[in-house]
């Protein structure tokens, strides 16, 4: 479609007509900071660390 070609306006015979003016632009969200390690992974690592300490303690 050329820039010169215009779209024909169609208005309903009954009901409401909504009009929006202004340019539509992209809306950018703030970046979300994600943890490098998840909470579950940190808990699992802590449990493994405690288990290793217990094994070393029991071994001695």
N, CA, C and O atoms as a Maestro MAE file, in Angstrom:
{
 s_m_m2io_version
 :::
 2.0.0
}

f_m_ct {
 s_m_title
 :::
 protein
 m_atom[240] {
  # First column is atom index #
  i_m_mmod_type
  r_m_x_coord
  r_m_y_coord
  r_m_z_coord
  i_m_residue_number
  s_m_chain_name
  s_m_pdb_residue_name
  s_m_pdb_atom_name
  i_m_atomic_number
  :::
  1 25 0.849 -1.171 0.000 1 A "UNK " " N  " 7
  2 3 0.000 0.000 0.000 1 A "UNK " " CA " 6
  3 2 0.900 1.241 0.000 1 A "UNK " " C  " 6
  4 15 1.830 1.334 0.802 1 A "UNK " " O  " 8
  5 25 0.627 2.176 -0.884 2 A "UNK " " N  " 7
  6 3 1.381 3.422 -0.957 2 A "UNK " " CA " 6
  7 2 1.030 4.327 0.204 2 A "UNK " " C  " 6
  8 15 0.000 4.160 0.857 2 A "UNK " " O  " 8
  9 25 1.906 5.291 0.449 3 A "UNK " " N  " 7
  10 3 1.612 6.276 1.482 3 A "UNK " " CA " 6
  11 2 0.439 7.149 1.064 3 A "UNK " " C  " 6
  12 15 -0.273 7.700 1.904 3 A "UNK " " O  " 8
  13 25 0.247 7.269 -0.245 4 A "UNK " " N  " 7
  14 3 -0.828 8.126 -0.746 4 A "UNK " " CA " 6
  15 2 -2.192 7.473 -0.602 4 A "UNK " " C  " 6
  16 15 -3.210 8.160 -0.517 4 A "UNK " " O  " 8
  17 25 -2.212 6.153 -0.574 5 A "UNK " " N  " 7
  18 3 -3.492 5.460 -0.425 5 A "UNK " " CA " 6
  19 2 -3.968 5.620 1.013 5 A "UNK " " C  " 6
  20 15 -3.215 5.387 1.960 5 A "UNK " " O  " 8
  21 25 -5.199 6.011 1.160 6 A "UNK " " N  " 7
  22 3 -5.767 6.207 2.493 6 A "UNK " " CA " 6
  23 2 -6.751 5.089 2.783 6 A "UNK " " C  " 6
  24 15 -7.441 4.609 1.883 6 A "UNK " " O  " 8
  25 25 -6.813 4.687 4.014 7 A "UNK " " N  " 7
  26 3 -7.789 3.689 4.422 7 A "UNK " " CA " 6
  27 2 -9.141 4.360 4.601 7 A "UNK " " C  " 6
  28 15 -9.227 5.488 5.088 7 A "UNK " " O  " 8
  29 25 -10.178 3.670 4.209 8 A "UNK " " N  " 7
  30 3 -11.516 4.218 4.355 8 A "UNK " " CA " 6
  31 2 -11.966 4.029 5.796 8 A "UNK " " C  " 6
  32 15 -11.850 2.942 6.362 8 A "UNK " " O  " 8
  33 25 -12.475 5.098 6.375 9 A "UNK " " N  " 7
  34 3 -12.925 5.065 7.763 9 A "UNK " " CA " 6
  35 2 -14.301 4.424 7.837 9 A "UNK " " C  " 6
  36 15 -15.190 4.755 7.052 9 A "UNK " " O  " 8
  37 25 -14.473 3.510 8.777 10 A "UNK " " N  " 7
  38 3 -15.755 2.833 8.951 10 A "UNK " " CA " 6
  39 2 -16.254 3.131 10.354 10 A "UNK " " C  " 6
  40 15 -15.584 2.808 11.335 10 A "UNK " " O  " 8
  41 25 -17.418 3.740 10.453 11 A "UNK " " N  " 7
  42 3 -18.010 4.043 11.750 11 A "UNK " " CA " 6
  43 2 -19.237 3.167 11.963 11 A "UNK " " C  " 6
  44 15 -20.054 3.014 11.056 11 A "UNK " " O  " 8
  45 25 -19.372 2.593 13.152 12 A "UNK " " N  " 7
  46 3 -20.549 1.762 13.414 12 A "UNK " " CA " 6
  47 2 -21.804 2.623 13.521 12 A "UNK " " C  " 6
  48 15 -21.741 3.782 13.931 12 A "UNK " " O  " 8
  49 25 -22.937 2.045 13.149 13 A "UNK " " N  " 7
  50 3 -24.196 2.791 13.211 13 A "UNK " " CA " 6
  51 2 -24.756 2.810 14.624 13 A "UNK " " C  " 6
  52 15 -25.536 3.698 14.966 13 A "UNK " " O  " 8
  53 25 -24.366 1.836 15.456 14 A "UNK " " N  " 7
  54 3 -24.821 1.795 16.840 14 A "UNK " " CA " 6
  55 2 -23.652 1.369 17.717 14 A "UNK " " C  " 6
  56 15 -22.748 0.673 17.256 14 A "UNK " " O  " 8
  57 25 -23.666 1.779 18.965 15 A "UNK " " N  " 7
  58 3 -22.610 1.383 19.890 15 A "UNK " " CA " 6
  59 2 -21.631 2.513 20.130 15 A "UNK " " C  " 6
  60 15 -21.818 3.637 19.666 15 A "UNK " " O  " 8
  61 25 -20.599 2.190 20.856 16 A "UNK " " N  " 7
  62 3 -19.597 3.184 21.228 16 A "UNK " " CA " 6
  63 2 -18.434 3.172 20.243 16 A "UNK " " C  " 6
  64 15 -18.100 2.143 19.655 16 A "UNK " " O  " 8
  65 25 -17.844 4.318 20.084 17 A "UNK " " N  " 7
  66 3 -16.662 4.442 19.241 17 A "UNK " " CA " 6
  67 2 -15.505 4.852 20.146 17 A "UNK " " C  " 6
  68 15 -15.590 5.850 20.862 17 A "UNK " " O  " 8
  69 25 -14.440 4.085 20.111 18 A "UNK " " N  " 7
  70 3 -13.267 4.392 20.921 18 A "UNK " " CA " 6
  71 2 -12.206 4.998 20.025 18 A "UNK " " C  " 6
  72 15 -11.998 4.563 18.892 18 A "UNK " " O  " 8
  73 25 -11.551 5.995 20.546 19 A "UNK " " N  " 7
  74 3 -10.500 6.644 19.779 19 A "UNK " " CA " 6
  75 2 -9.267 6.788 20.654 19 A "UNK " " C  " 6
  76 15 -9.359 7.234 21.798 19 A "UNK " " O  " 8
  77 25 -8.125 6.416 20.122 20 A "UNK " " N  " 7
  78 3 -6.862 6.601 20.824 20 A "UNK " " CA " 6
  79 2 -5.974 7.472 19.964 20 A "UNK " " C  " 6
  80 15 -5.825 7.246 18.764 20 A "UNK " " O  " 8
  81 25 -5.396 8.456 20.588 21 A "UNK " " N  " 7
  82 3 -4.489 9.334 19.864 21 A "UNK " " CA " 6
  83 2 -3.097 9.187 20.470 21 A "UNK " " C  " 6
  84 15 -2.948 8.897 21.656 21 A "UNK " " O  " 8
  85 25 -2.123 9.385 19.664 22 A "UNK " " N  " 7
  86 3 -0.748 9.288 20.138 22 A "UNK " " CA " 6
  87 2 -0.009 8.183 19.420 22 A "UNK " " C  " 6
  88 15 -0.602 7.316 18.777 22 A "UNK " " O  " 8
  89 25 1.264 8.240 19.545 23 A "UNK " " N  " 7
  90 3 2.105 7.243 18.883 23 A "UNK " " CA " 6
  91 2 2.243 6.019 19.769 23 A "UNK " " C  " 6
  92 15 2.401 6.132 20.985 23 A "UNK " " O  " 8
  93 25 2.184 4.873 19.161 24 A "UNK " " N  " 7
  94 3 2.414 3.644 19.900 24 A "UNK " " CA " 6
  95 2 3.917 3.388 19.934 24 A "UNK " " C  " 6
  96 15 4.584 3.408 18.900 24 A "UNK " " O  " 8
  97 25 4.429 3.153 21.109 25 A "UNK " " N  " 7
  98 3 5.858 2.899 21.257 25 A "UNK " " CA " 6
  99 2 6.064 1.648 22.095 25 A "UNK " " C  " 6
  100 15 5.150 1.172 22.768 25 A "UNK " " O  " 8
  101 25 7.267 1.132 22.040 26 A "UNK " " N  " 7
  102 3 7.609 -0.021 22.855 26 A "UNK " " CA " 6
  103 2 7.749 0.413 24.305 26 A "UNK " " C  " 6
  104 15 8.208 1.518 24.595 26 A "UNK " " O  " 8
  105 25 7.350 -0.462 25.204 27 A "UNK " " N  " 7
  106 3 7.505 -0.201 26.628 27 A "UNK " " CA " 6
  107 2 8.550 -1.169 27.146 27 A "UNK " " C  " 6
  108 15 8.376 -2.385 27.070 27 A "UNK " " O  " 8
  109 25 9.626 -0.629 27.667 28 A "UNK " " N  " 7
  110 3 10.701 -1.466 28.174 28 A "UNK " " CA " 6
  111 2 10.577 -1.585 29.688 28 A "UNK " " C  " 6
  112 15 10.352 -0.593 30.381 28 A "UNK " " O  " 8
  113 25 10.724 -2.794 30.189 29 A "UNK " " N  " 7
  114 3 10.666 -3.047 31.627 29 A "UNK " " CA " 6
  115 2 12.077 -3.000 32.199 29 A "UNK " " C  " 6
  116 15 13.065 -3.206 31.494 29 A "UNK " " O  " 8
  117 25 12.141 -2.721 33.503 30 A "UNK " " N  " 7
  118 3 13.430 -2.764 34.165 30 A "UNK " " CA " 6
  119 2 13.938 -4.200 34.146 30 A "UNK " " C  " 6
  120 15 13.149 -5.133 34.297 30 A "UNK " " O  " 8
  121 25 15.230 -4.392 33.964 31 A "UNK " " N  " 7
  122 3 15.752 -5.761 33.973 31 A "UNK " " CA " 6
  123 2 15.614 -6.369 35.362 31 A "UNK " " C  " 6
  124 15 15.798 -5.691 36.373 31 A "UNK " " O  " 8
  125 25 15.294 -7.636 35.392 32 A "UNK " " N  " 7
  126 3 15.143 -8.332 36.659 32 A "UNK " " CA " 6
  127 2 16.479 -8.973 37.014 32 A "UNK " " C  " 6
  128 15 17.112 -9.619 36.179 32 A "UNK " " O  " 8
  129 25 16.893 -8.789 38.247 33 A "UNK " " N  " 7
  130 3 18.148 -9.370 38.703 33 A "UNK " " CA " 6
  131 2 17.865 -10.785 39.177 33 A "UNK " " C  " 6
  132 15 17.110 -11.006 40.123 33 A "UNK " " O  " 8
  133 25 18.486 -11.730 38.499 34 A "UNK " " N  " 7
  134 3 18.286 -13.135 38.836 34 A "UNK " " CA " 6
  135 2 19.489 -13.625 39.638 34 A "UNK " " C  " 6
  136 15 20.629 -13.285 39.319 34 A "UNK " " O  " 8
  137 25 19.242 -14.420 40.672 35 A "UNK " " N  " 7
  138 3 20.375 -14.952 41.426 35 A "UNK " " CA " 6
  139 2 21.172 -15.931 40.568 35 A "UNK " " C  " 6
  140 15 20.617 -16.647 39.735 35 A "UNK " " O  " 8
  141 25 22.476 -15.945 40.789 36 A "UNK " " N  " 7
  142 3 23.319 -16.869 40.033 36 A "UNK " " CA " 6
  143 2 23.005 -18.302 40.448 36 A "UNK " " C  " 6
  144 15 22.938 -19.205 39.614 36 A "UNK " " O  " 8
  145 25 22.816 -18.493 41.742 37 A "UNK " " N  " 7
  146 3 22.450 -19.810 42.254 37 A "UNK " " CA " 6
  147 2 21.070 -19.697 42.885 37 A "UNK " " C  " 6
  148 15 20.764 -18.717 43.564 37 A "UNK " " O  " 8
  149 25 20.260 -20.689 42.659 38 A "UNK " " N  " 7
  150 3 18.921 -20.666 43.231 38 A "UNK " " CA " 6
  151 2 18.996 -20.986 44.720 38 A "UNK " " C  " 6
  152 15 19.987 -21.539 45.197 38 A "UNK " " O  " 8
  153 25 17.961 -20.641 45.431 39 A "UNK " " N  " 7
  154 3 17.894 -20.895 46.869 39 A "UNK " " CA " 6
  155 2 17.981 -22.390 47.146 39 A "UNK " " C  " 6
  156 15 18.641 -22.808 48.098 39 A "UNK " " O  " 8
  157 25 17.326 -23.189 46.333 40 A "UNK " " N  " 7
  158 3 17.354 -24.644 46.512 40 A "UNK " " CA " 6
  159 2 18.768 -25.182 46.339 40 A "UNK " " C  " 6
  160 15 19.201 -26.044 47.102 40 A "UNK " " O  " 8
  161 25 19.486 -24.681 45.344 41 A "UNK " " N  " 7
  162 3 20.860 -25.125 45.116 41 A "UNK " " CA " 6
  163 2 21.752 -24.737 46.286 41 A "UNK " " C  " 6
  164 15 22.606 -25.524 46.695 41 A "UNK " " O  " 8
  165 25 21.569 -23.540 46.832 42 A "UNK " " N  " 7
  166 3 22.358 -23.116 47.986 42 A "UNK " " CA " 6
  167 2 22.082 -24.008 49.189 42 A "UNK " " C  " 6
  168 15 23.010 -24.378 49.909 42 A "UNK " " O  " 8
  169 25 20.815 -24.359 49.417 43 A "UNK " " N  " 7
  170 3 20.466 -25.240 50.533 43 A "UNK " " CA " 6
  171 2 21.082 -26.620 50.335 43 A "UNK " " C  " 6
  172 15 21.593 -27.213 51.285 43 A "UNK " " O  " 8
  173 25 21.037 -27.129 49.118 44 A "UNK " " N  " 7
  174 3 21.609 -28.440 48.820 44 A "UNK " " CA " 6
  175 2 23.121 -28.433 49.053 44 A "UNK " " C  " 6
  176 15 23.666 -29.380 49.620 44 A "UNK " " O  " 8
  177 25 23.793 -27.377 48.621 45 A "UNK " " N  " 7
  178 3 25.235 -27.273 48.839 45 A "UNK " " CA " 6
  179 2 25.563 -27.202 50.320 45 A "UNK " " C  " 6
  180 15 26.550 -27.788 50.765 45 A "UNK " " O  " 8
  181 25 24.749 -26.493 51.087 46 A "UNK " " N  " 7
  182 3 24.961 -26.396 52.535 46 A "UNK " " CA " 6
  183 2 24.792 -27.765 53.192 46 A "UNK " " C  " 6
  184 15 25.580 -28.128 54.065 46 A "UNK " " O  " 8
  185 25 23.780 -28.527 52.786 47 A "UNK " " N  " 7
  186 3 23.577 -29.872 53.328 47 A "UNK " " CA " 6
  187 2 24.753 -30.786 52.983 47 A "UNK " " C  " 6
  188 15 25.201 -31.561 53.827 47 A "UNK " " O  " 8
  189 25 25.251 -30.700 51.756 48 A "UNK " " N  " 7
  190 3 26.405 -31.509 51.356 48 A "UNK " " CA " 6
  191 2 27.644 -31.133 52.169 48 A "UNK " " C  " 6
  192 15 28.422 -32.000 52.567 48 A "UNK " " O  " 8
  193 25 27.816 -29.847 52.408 49 A "UNK " " N  " 7
  194 3 28.952 -29.372 53.197 49 A "UNK " " CA " 6
  195 2 28.876 -29.914 54.623 49 A "UNK " " C  " 6
  196 15 29.877 -30.371 55.174 49 A "UNK " " O  " 8
  197 25 27.682 -29.860 55.216 50 A "UNK " " N  " 7
  198 3 27.493 -30.386 56.568 50 A "UNK " " CA " 6
  199 2 27.734 -31.893 56.599 50 A "UNK " " C  " 6
  200 15 28.331 -32.402 57.548 50 A "UNK " " O  " 8
  201 25 27.278 -32.609 55.575 51 A "UNK " " N  " 7
  202 3 27.472 -34.060 55.518 51 A "UNK " " CA " 6
  203 2 28.959 -34.393 55.417 51 A "UNK " " C  " 6
  204 15 29.425 -35.330 56.066 51 A "UNK " " O  " 8
  205 25 29.713 -33.634 54.608 52 A "UNK " " N  " 7
  206 3 31.156 -33.866 54.491 52 A "UNK " " CA " 6
  207 2 31.864 -33.633 55.821 52 A "UNK " " C  " 6
  208 15 32.743 -34.403 56.208 52 A "UNK " " O  " 8
  209 25 31.472 -32.557 56.523 53 A "UNK " " N  " 7
  210 3 32.073 -32.266 57.825 53 A "UNK " " CA " 6
  211 2 31.795 -33.396 58.810 53 A "UNK " " C  " 6
  212 15 32.674 -33.793 59.575 53 A "UNK " " O  " 8
  213 25 30.576 -33.908 58.785 54 A "UNK " " N  " 7
  214 3 30.195 -34.983 59.699 54 A "UNK " " CA " 6
  215 2 30.985 -36.252 59.390 54 A "UNK " " C  " 6
  216 15 31.439 -36.936 60.307 54 A "UNK " " O  " 8
  217 25 31.154 -36.569 58.110 55 A "UNK " " N  " 7
  218 3 31.916 -37.759 57.715 55 A "UNK " " CA " 6
  219 2 33.364 -37.622 58.168 55 A "UNK " " C  " 6
  220 15 33.935 -38.573 58.703 55 A "UNK " " O  " 8
  221 25 33.968 -36.450 57.960 56 A "UNK " " N  " 7
  222 3 35.356 -36.223 58.367 56 A "UNK " " CA " 6
  223 2 35.466 -36.313 59.886 56 A "UNK " " C  " 6
  224 15 36.414 -36.902 60.405 56 A "UNK " " O  " 8
  225 25 34.508 -35.736 60.596 57 A "UNK " " N  " 7
  226 3 34.512 -35.753 62.062 57 A "UNK " " CA " 6
  227 2 34.371 -37.189 62.572 57 A "UNK " " C  " 6
  228 15 35.094 -37.588 63.485 57 A "UNK " " O  " 8
  229 25 33.462 -37.963 62.002 58 A "UNK " " N  " 7
  230 3 33.246 -39.345 62.422 58 A "UNK " " CA " 6
  231 2 34.436 -40.223 62.046 58 A "UNK " " C  " 6
  232 15 34.719 -41.204 62.734 58 A "UNK " " O  " 8
  233 25 35.131 -39.885 60.971 59 A "UNK " " N  " 7
  234 3 36.270 -40.675 60.497 59 A "UNK " " CA " 6
  235 2 37.445 -40.547 61.458 59 A "UNK " " C  " 6
  236 15 38.181 -41.505 61.694 59 A "UNK " " O  " 8
  237 25 37.608 -39.322 62.019 60 A "UNK " " N  " 7
  238 3 38.729 -39.083 62.948 60 A "UNK " " CA " 6
  239 2 38.484 -39.696 64.262 60 A "UNK " " C  " 6
  240 15 39.322 -39.591 65.158 60 A "UNK " " O  " 8
  :::
 }
 m_bond[239] {
  # First column is bond index #
  i_m_from
  i_m_to
  i_m_order
  :::
  1 1 2 1
  2 2 3 1
  3 3 4 2
  4 3 5 1
  5 5 6 1
  6 6 7 1
  7 7 8 2
  8 7 9 1
  9 9 10 1
  10 10 11 1
  11 11 12 2
  12 11 13 1
  13 13 14 1
  14 14 15 1
  15 15 16 2
  16 15 17 1
  17 17 18 1
  18 18 19 1
  19 19 20 2
  20 19 21 1
  21 21 22 1
  22 22 23 1
  23 23 24 2
  24 23 25 1
  25 25 26 1
  26 26 27 1
  27 27 28 2
  28 27 29 1
  29 29 30 1
  30 30 31 1
  31 31 32 2
  32 31 33 1
  33 33 34 1
  34 34 35 1
  35 35 36 2
  36 35 37 1
  37 37 38 1
  38 38 39 1
  39 39 40 2
  40 39 41 1
  41 41 42 1
  42 42 43 1
  43 43 44 2
  44 43 45 1
  45 45 46 1
  46 46 47 1
  47 47 48 2
  48 47 49 1
  49 49 50 1
  50 50 51 1
  51 51 52 2
  52 51 53 1
  53 53 54 1
  54 54 55 1
  55 55 56 2
  56 55 57 1
  57 57 58 1
  58 58 59 1
  59 59 60 2
  60 59 61 1
  61 61 62 1
  62 62 63 1
  63 63 64 2
  64 63 65 1
  65 65 66 1
  66 66 67 1
  67 67 68 2
  68 67 69 1
  69 69 70 1
  70 70 71 1
  71 71 72 2
  72 71 73 1
  73 73 74 1
  74 74 75 1
  75 75 76 2
  76 75 77 1
  77 77 78 1
  78 78 79 1
  79 79 80 2
  80 79 81 1
  81 81 82 1
  82 82 83 1
  83 83 84 2
  84 83 85 1
  85 85 86 1
  86 86 87 1
  87 87 88 2
  88 87 89 1
  89 89 90 1
  90 90 91 1
  91 91 92 2
  92 91 93 1
  93 93 94 1
  94 94 95 1
  95 95 96 2
  96 95 97 1
  97 97 98 1
  98 98 99 1
  99 99 100 2
  100 99 101 1
  101 101 102 1
  102 102 103 1
  103 103 104 2
  104 103 105 1
  105 105 106 1
  106 106 107 1
  107 107 108 2
  108 107 109 1
  109 109 110 1
  110 110 111 1
  111 111 112 2
  112 111 113 1
  113 113 114 1
  114 114 115 1
  115 115 116 2
  116 115 117 1
  117 117 118 1
  118 118 119 1
  119 119 120 2
  120 119 121 1
  121 121 122 1
  122 122 123 1
  123 123 124 2
  124 123 125 1
  125 125 126 1
  126 126 127 1
  127 127 128 2
  128 127 129 1
  129 129 130 1
  130 130 131 1
  131 131 132 2
  132 131 133 1
  133 133 134 1
  134 134 135 1
  135 135 136 2
  136 135 137 1
  137 137 138 1
  138 138 139 1
  139 139 140 2
  140 139 141 1
  141 141 142 1
  142 142 143 1
  143 143 144 2
  144 143 145 1
  145 145 146 1
  146 146 147 1
  147 147 148 2
  148 147 149 1
  149 149 150 1
  150 150 151 1
  151 151 152 2
  152 151 153 1
  153 153 154 1
  154 154 155 1
  155 155 156 2
  156 155 157 1
  157 157 158 1
  158 158 159 1
  159 159 160 2
  160 159 161 1
  161 161 162 1
  162 162 163 1
  163 163 164 2
  164 163 165 1
  165 165 166 1
  166 166 167 1
  167 167 168 2
  168 167 169 1
  169 169 170 1
  170 170 171 1
  171 171 172 2
  172 171 173 1
  173 173 174 1
  174 174 175 1
  175 175 176 2
  176 175 177 1
  177 177 178 1
  178 178 179 1
  179 179 180 2
  180 179 181 1
  181 181 182 1
  182 182 183 1
  183 183 184 2
  184 183 185 1
  185 185 186 1
  186 186 187 1
  187 187 188 2
  188 187 189 1
  189 189 190 1
  190 190 191 1
  191 191 192 2
  192 191 193 1
  193 193 194 1
  194 194 195 1
  195 195 196 2
  196 195 197 1
  197 197 198 1
  198 198 199 1
  199 199 200 2
  200 199 201 1
  201 201 202 1
  202 202 203 1
  203 203 204 2
  204 203 205 1
  205 205 206 1
  206 206 207 1
  207 207 208 2
  208 207 209 1
  209 209 210 1
  210 210 211 1
  211 211 212 2
  212 211 213 1
  213 213 214 1
  214 214 215 1
  215 215 216 2
  216 215 217 1
  217 217 218 1
  218 218 219 1
  219 219 220 2
  220 219 221 1
  221 221 222 1
  222 222 223 1
  223 223 224 2
  224 223 225 1
  225 225 226 1
  226 226 227 1
  227 227 228 2
  228 227 229 1
  229 229 230 1
  230 230 231 1
  231 231 232 2
  232 231 233 1
  233 233 234 1
  234 234 235 1
  235 235 236 2
  236 235 237 1
  237 237 238 1
  238 238 239 1
  239 239 240 2
  :::
 }
}
